[in-house]
Amino acid sequence: MNENAPAESEEPQDGRPHVSVIVPVRNERRTLARALAEAFRVHPRTEVIVICNGTTDGSNAIARRCGARVIEWPVPLGHDVGRALGAKAAAGEVLLFIDGDMVVPASALQGFVAAVDGGADVALNNYSGPVRKTAVHGVVLAKHALNDLLGRTDLGGASLTTIPHAISRRALEKIGADLLAVPPVAHAAAIHYGLNVRLGPAVPVGRLNRMRREKGHWRRLERLIIGDHLEAVGWWLKRQNG
């Protein structure tokens, strides 16, 4: 397989979907089928797009059996690049982003779709992370600090870094799919462009997210996310001072 081009398994279901559920996946066979089952229940006209990147555990086959549209890359794409690729392939008016390693009930996911249908351009997970601690995690601090800089302290620590979240097609066209690969920058752009960014339902992802076994995974992820927030600060300041 050419590493510079994706392989796509099948076309979306017949008829234009209202909701596109975008699911980046890398070796999530333990939870994927259950996560996708909930995704398909979000709306009667739903397409589910799974971006398998660097998957070696058969997650791609599981996604196909579940009825998802599968886009495959043979190598890992990085933390959030799959979201951008899924957004480019999406046909729905509402784009809902979840992860394959976390099973979120359809009843909770439907709240994000309802928020966008009700006028929101961006519906964030109303989750600010654990803040009532003496030593607050660096990622939690970064999210709060960015919203403070953006003049949106009402959002607390909610962020496009945190799934689930949903955006309108209008937001996708305004922000551009490429920026979704760096969620804090996309978050800053949504506010910069005057989009309707609001809090959606609260999903306690801190409890739902499974622990990774790779040594140093969480420390590397913390550095990556903090770096993404610093990039967002630079993006915002450049436009404020330009």
N, C-alpha and C positions, 0 to 999 in steps of 0.2 A: 504494500500500500504506500502511496506517495504521502510523506509526512506533511507536505505543504497543502494538502487538499483533504476536506472531510468526505466521508462516505455517508450517504443518507439512505436509510432503509426503506422508507415508504412515504407516500404523500399524506397530507392531513385528511381527516375524515371528510366525507362529502358535505357541502354546504359551508358557508363562511362561519367560523366559530365566533362567539362573543368573547370568550375568555381563552387566553393562551397561558397555560401553566408551564413555566420554564424551570427545568430541574437539572442542574449540573450534577454529574455523577462520576465518582471514581471509587470503584470497589465497595459498593453499598448493598451487596446481595442480601444481607441480613434484614434490612428494613425497607428495601426499595419497593417491593410488591405492595406492602401495606401503605407506604407513602403515596404511591401512584393510585391505589384504589380510592383513597380520600380525595386526591386531586381530580379524578374523573367525576366525582360527585358534586363538585363545586357549582356547576351550572349545566343546564341541559345541552347547551352548545359549547362544549369545551374541547380544545385540543391540548394534548400534553406533549411537550417537546423535551426529550431527554438528551442531554449533551454528554456522551460518554467520552471521557478523556483519560487516557492511560489506564483504562480498565482491563484487569486481567482475571477477574473472578466470575465472569459470566453475567455481570449486571446488564450488559447490552441485550443478551438473550431474554432475560427476565423482563426488561422494559418492552421488548417487542411482543412478548406473550401477553403483556398487560394491555396492549393496544396503543402504546405510545409511538410517536414519531421519533426515531432515533437518529441522531447525528453523531458520528464516531470520529474521534481523533486518536491515533495510536499512542500519542505521548501526552503527559500531563500538561495542561494549558496554564496552570497557575490558579490562584485562589478564586478569582471572579471573572475570568475571561469567558467561561462558559455562559455566564448570564448575558454578556454582550452578543455572543453568537446565537443564543436562543432568541434574543430580542429581534435580531435581524431576520430570523426565519419565521417569526410569529405573525399570524394573520388576524388575531383577535383585537377587539377594541379595548379590552382590559388585559394587561400583562401581569400575571401573578407569579412571584418568584418564591420557590421553596427549595429545600435541599433534600437529597435522597436518603440522608442518614437520620432524618427526623420525621416522625409520623405525627402530623398535625391534623386533628379532626376536620372534616369538611365543614362542620358547623362554624368553626373558628375562621377557616379560610374564606368562607362566604362573606364574612364581615368586611374583608378588604375589598372584595368585588363590589359589595353594596356601597362602600364609601366612594369608590370611583364612579359607580353608576349615579351616585347622589351629587356629583360635582367635584370631587377631589381629583386633582391630577396626580398626586402622590399620597398614598395611604401607608403610613409607617406602622410598624409594630410598636405599640405603646409599652415598650420595655426599656428601662433605663439602666438595667444592670444593678448589682448590689452596691449601694452607695452608703449604707449605714455601717461603715467600717472605719477603723482607724487608718488602715492603709488601703486605699481604693486602687483597684486594678488600673494599669495604664491605659487600656483601651476604653474603659468607662470614663476616665478623665478626659481622654481625647474627644470622645463624642460630646460630652457636656461642653467642653471648651470650644469646639467648633460651632455648636449651636449658639453659644454666647456671642462669638465673633459675628455670626450671621444675623444677630438680632432676633433670634428665635429661641429665647430661653423657655418659652412655653412648651417646646418640644422635649425638654429635659435631655435625656441621653438617647432619645430615639434617633434612628439613623438608617440610611439605605444600606449600611453595612449589615444590618440585622434582618434576617428573614423571619417570618414571611413579610412581604410587602407587595404592594401593587401600584402600577402606574397606568395612566391613560395613554391612548395612542397619541394624543396631543403632546403629552410630556415626552414620549419617545421621540417624536419628530422635532421637538424643541431642543431637547438635550442632546440627542444623537445616541445611537446604540453604543458607539465606541466608548463613551464616557462611563457607561455602566460597568466597564471592566475595572474601574476605580471608584467604588461606590461613594466615598466621601466627596469626591470631586463632582459626581453626578448630583449628590445631595446639595452641594453649594450652588451648582448650576441651576437646579430647579428653583431655588430661592432667588438667585440672581435674576432669572428670567421672569419672575413674578408669578410662577405657577402656584396653584392652590395645594400647598403641602400641609397635611393635617395628620393627626394621630388616628390610627385605626384601632382594632381590637388589641388586647394585651395577650400575647402568647409567651409563656415563661420558658424561653429557649435555653436559659441557663440550666434548667432541670432536664430538658428534653435532649440536649446535645450529648451524644455519646463520647466517651473518652477515646482518644486515639492512642494506639500502642507505640507509634514511632517515637523514639527517643528525641526529646527536645522539640516535639511538634508544636506544643502550645507556646513555648517561648519564641519560636520562629514566627508563629502566626501573630503574636503580640507585636513583635517588631515590624512586621509587614503592615499591619493595620494602622499602627501609629504613624508609620511612614506615609501611608495613603492619606491620613488626616493632615499631615504636614504639607503634602502636595495640594490638598484642597485649600489649605490656608494660603499657600502661594498663588493658587488660581484665583481665589477671591480677591486678595490684595492687589493683584495685577490689574484686575478689572475695576476695582474701586479707585485706584490711583491713575487709571489710564484715561 
